[in-house]
């Protein structure tokens, strides 16, 4: 069934300094940036991700949508993200298939409840640190070698030892 990452959206938005100013001007934009970041992180780590926003901040009926390959849940008006997360963590961790579930929240009471449901807790601060580390790893993997000339040459895409070996073979034939 795989590993799941469930993120308490507003908890992370309220905890990360990157969102402090943005939240005041555009909560919707803060949500979009969080969803994009979780999507990138989950794809890199191999998680199935769910970001949950409760109806505290946005009134209306529950909605579930897929954005950037992850599930985004807006709870029913009056339903907290905590209660939704607890229920889903229990279903995934204890139900058929018994997935490994990681929940991102800094809410202490929520952490206790999800541990009781068999899930693992990650604080918003720990998640931020791991997210930033993953971003660096992604950037390092995508970095173009210095010898590449921004053209689609084979020499710019193979490692140095192979390049040396091919050069020796080329010189031997001449």
C-alpha positions as CSV (number, residue, x, y, z in Angstrom):
1,X,0.0,0.0,0.0
2,X,3.0,2.3,0.3
3,X,3.9,5.1,2.7
4,X,1.6,8.1,3.3
5,X,2.4,11.6,4.4
6,X,-0.5,13.5,5.9
7,X,0.1,17.2,6.4
8,X,-2.0,19.5,8.6
9,X,-1.9,22.4,6.2
10,X,-2.8,25.3,8.4
11,X,-0.5,24.0,11.2
12,X,2.4,24.1,8.8
13,X,1.5,27.5,7.3
14,X,1.3,29.0,10.8
15,X,4.6,27.4,11.9
16,X,6.9,28.2,8.9
17,X,8.5,31.6,8.8
18,X,8.3,31.5,5.0
19,X,4.5,31.8,5.2
20,X,4.2,34.4,8.0
21,X,3.9,37.5,5.9
22,X,2.3,35.7,3.0
23,X,-0.5,34.4,5.2
24,X,-1.5,37.9,6.1
25,X,-1.9,39.0,2.5
26,X,-3.1,35.9,0.7
27,X,-4.0,32.7,2.6
28,X,-4.9,31.1,-0.8
29,X,-1.4,31.7,-2.2
30,X,0.1,30.3,1.0
31,X,-2.0,27.1,0.6
32,X,-0.9,26.9,-3.1
33,X,2.8,27.2,-2.2
34,X,2.5,24.6,0.6
35,X,0.7,22.1,-1.8
36,X,3.4,22.6,-4.4
37,X,6.1,22.1,-1.9
38,X,4.5,18.9,-0.4
39,X,4.0,17.6,-3.9
40,X,7.6,18.0,-4.8
41,X,8.8,16.5,-1.5
42,X,6.4,13.6,-1.7
43,X,7.5,12.8,-5.3
44,X,11.1,12.9,-4.3
45,X,10.6,10.7,-1.1
46,X,8.1,8.3,-2.7
47,X,5.2,9.1,-0.4
48,X,1.5,9.3,-1.2
49,X,0.7,12.7,0.2
50,X,-2.5,14.2,1.6
51,X,-2.7,17.9,2.7
52,X,-5.6,18.7,5.0
53,X,-7.1,22.1,5.5
54,X,-10.0,22.5,8.0
55,X,-13.0,24.7,7.7
56,X,-11.8,27.0,10.4
57,X,-10.3,29.3,7.8
58,X,-12.6,28.7,4.8
59,X,-16.3,28.1,5.1
60,X,-18.2,25.6,3.0
61,X,-18.8,21.9,2.3
62,X,-16.0,19.3,2.3
63,X,-14.0,18.9,-0.9
64,X,-11.3,16.6,-2.0
65,X,-9.2,17.3,-5.1
66,X,-6.0,16.1,-6.6
67,X,-3.4,18.8,-7.2
68,X,0.1,18.2,-8.5
69,X,-0.4,14.5,-7.9
70,X,-1.4,14.8,-4.2
71,X,-4.7,14.7,-2.5
72,X,-5.9,18.0,-1.0
73,X,-8.7,17.8,1.5
74,X,-10.9,20.6,2.7
75,X,-13.0,19.4,5.7
76,X,-16.6,20.0,6.3
77,X,-17.5,23.2,8.1
78,X,-17.2,22.5,11.8
79,X,-14.8,19.5,11.2
80,X,-11.3,20.0,12.3
81,X,-8.3,18.9,10.3
82,X,-7.2,17.1,13.4
83,X,-10.2,14.8,13.6
84,X,-10.0,14.1,9.8
85,X,-6.3,13.3,10.1
86,X,-6.8,11.0,13.1
87,X,-9.5,9.0,11.4
88,X,-7.5,8.7,8.1
89,X,-4.3,7.8,9.9
90,X,-6.1,5.1,11.8
91,X,-7.8,3.7,8.6
92,X,-4.5,3.6,6.7
93,X,-2.3,2.4,9.6
94,X,-4.6,-0.2,11.1
95,X,-6.8,-1.2,8.2
96,X,-6.3,-3.7,5.4
97,X,-2.9,-3.2,3.9
98,X,-1.5,-1.4,7.0
99,X,0.4,1.4,5.4
100,X,3.2,3.3,7.1
101,X,1.7,6.8,7.9
102,X,3.6,9.9,8.8
103,X,1.7,12.9,10.0
104,X,3.1,16.5,10.0
105,X,1.7,18.6,12.8
106,X,3.1,20.5,15.7
107,X,-0.2,20.2,17.7
108,X,0.8,18.2,20.8
109,X,-2.7,16.7,21.4
110,X,-2.8,15.7,17.7
111,X,0.6,14.0,17.9
112,X,-0.5,11.9,20.9
113,X,-3.7,10.8,19.0
114,X,-1.9,9.9,15.8
115,X,0.7,7.9,17.7
116,X,-2.2,6.0,19.3
117,X,-3.5,5.4,15.8
118,X,-0.1,3.7,14.9
119,X,1.2,6.6,12.8
120,X,4.5,8.5,13.1
121,X,4.6,12.1,14.0
122,X,6.8,14.8,12.4
123,X,6.7,18.3,13.8
124,X,6.3,21.3,11.4
125,X,9.9,22.3,12.3
126,X,11.3,18.8,11.5
127,X,9.3,18.7,8.3
128,X,10.7,22.1,7.2
129,X,14.3,20.9,7.9
130,X,13.8,17.7,5.9
131,X,12.0,19.6,3.1
132,X,14.9,22.0,2.7
133,X,17.4,19.1,2.7
134,X,15.4,17.4,0.0
135,X,15.3,20.6,-2.1
136,X,19.1,20.7,-1.9
137,X,19.4,17.0,-2.9
138,X,17.0,17.6,-5.9
139,X,19.0,20.6,-7.0
140,X,22.3,18.7,-6.7
141,X,20.9,15.8,-8.8
142,X,19.6,18.2,-11.5
143,X,22.8,20.2,-11.6
144,X,24.5,20.2,-15.1
145,X,28.2,19.3,-15.0
146,X,30.6,22.1,-15.6
147,X,32.0,20.4,-18.7
148,X,28.6,20.5,-20.3
149,X,28.4,23.3,-22.9
150,X,24.6,23.7,-22.6
151,X,24.4,21.6,-25.7
152,X,23.2,18.1,-26.0
153,X,26.7,16.5,-26.1
154,X,27.4,13.0,-24.8
155,X,30.6,14.3,-23.1
156,X,28.5,16.5,-20.8
157,X,26.3,13.7,-19.6
158,X,28.7,10.9,-18.7
159,X,31.0,10.5,-15.8
160,X,34.7,11.4,-16.0
161,X,36.1,7.8,-16.0
162,X,33.9,6.7,-18.8
163,X,34.8,9.9,-20.8
164,X,38.6,9.2,-20.2
165,X,38.2,5.5,-21.3
166,X,36.3,6.6,-24.5
167,X,39.0,9.2,-25.3
168,X,41.7,6.5,-24.9
169,X,39.8,4.2,-27.3
170,X,39.4,7.0,-29.8
171,X,43.1,7.8,-29.7
172,X,44.1,4.2,-30.1
173,X,42.1,3.7,-33.3
174,X,43.7,6.7,-35.0
